[in-house]
């Protein structure tokens, strides 16, 4: 009788276990459009920052570990603070993960 009741319990759990297994497989699958999203995010952020007063020409690099901004207005402390706040709001990174550098003319 114990074996019979155990089989009934397993039969009842079959549905939830299947759902759990499918969920785990979906979590482990790599994202196919990650690079495209990152590129669009870089472009969007660059466009917004370039349009802000004093920022000037801008280059943006976003990675899993942080953000690097290179722009003409990086010498101005108030511009740098504005960039830091904007990038932090957009990406969720803290100021320790955001680097702002001055763009040098070639």
N, C-alpha and C positions, 0 to 999 in steps of 0.2 A: 504494500500500500504506500510506503514511503516513496518508492520510485515513481509510482503513478502520480502522486501529488506534486513531486518535483517536476515531472514532465508537463503537468498542467501549468505550473508557475512559469516555466520556461516558455511555453506557448503564449502566455499572457504578456511576457516581456519582449517577445519577438518584434513587435511593432516599434516600441520605444528604442530598442537597441539598434534597429535598422536606421531609424531617424538620427540617432547619435552617430552612427558610423558614417552616414552620408554627410552630416554636418562637419565631422572631423576631416573628411576628404576635401570638402569645399574650403576649409580653413587652410589646408596644406597646399592647395593648388596655387601656383604662382600667378600674379596678376599680369595680364597681357598688355594693358595699356598704361602701365606705370610711367614709362619713359615719355610717352606723348603727354600725359598729364603734367609731368614735371616741366617739360619744355613749355607748355602753355602757361604754367604758373610763373616760370621765369619771365616770359614775355609780358604777361599781365603786370607783374610787379615792376618790371623795368619801365613799362609805359607809364604807370602811375607815378613812380618816383621821378622820372624824367620831366613830367609835367608839373611837379611841385616847384615852388619858388626857390631858386638858389641851388638846386640839385644839379642841373645841367645834364650832359651826356652821361648815361648810366649803363653799366654792365652788371648782370646778376647771375649768381651761381647758387642754387639751392641743392643741398645734399641731405642725406639722412642725419648728418651730424651738425649741420648748421648752415649759415648763409654768409656769402661773401658779396659785398656790394662795392663796386669801384665806380666813382663818380667825380665830376669836376668840382662839386661844392663841398667835398669832404673836409676841407680846411676850416670851414666855418662851423663853430661849435653848435650853434642853434640849428643849422641844417643837419648836422650829424645826429643831433638828438631827435629831430623830426624823423629822420630816416630810421633810426633805431626803434622808435615807437611804432612807426608804420609797419616795418618789417616784422617786429615782434607781434603786432596785432594780426597780421596776415598769416604768419607761419606758426605762431604759438611758441617760437623759440625765445628763450630769455636772452638778455643782453650779453651774457657770456658765450653765446653760440652765434652771435652776429658780429661780423667784422666789416668795417667800413674803411675803404682805402681811397686815396686821391688818384684820379685818372691823370696820367701823364701824357702830354702830347708827344707824338713821335716825330 
